[in-house]
Amino acid sequence: LWRDTEANKFVKTYGKAASEFGMCICKLSDSNLLQVVELGIQFGKWVMLENIGESLDPALEPVLQQQKLKDGNFWKIKLG
């Protein structure tokens, strides 16, 4: 079994190599969390959340549950 640090290192390395637009790494306590998630969705960046505990920010629920809204020819996700 991998340790958490080995798994984190693997995901970070793979994410940077696999994603054309790179990868953002942030914590739930970061003040710009929703902005990072929004830009990640908009531009196709991977977003990795570190040090999460038992609960998540409720503002992330639409993303985690893939609550997409159809607006004309586009799909939208409402954050916050």
Secondary structure, DSSP 8 states (H G I E B T S, - for coil): ---HHHHHHHHHHHHHHH-TT-EEEEETT-TTHHHHHHHHHHHT-EEEEES--S---GGGHHHHTT-EEEETTEEEE---
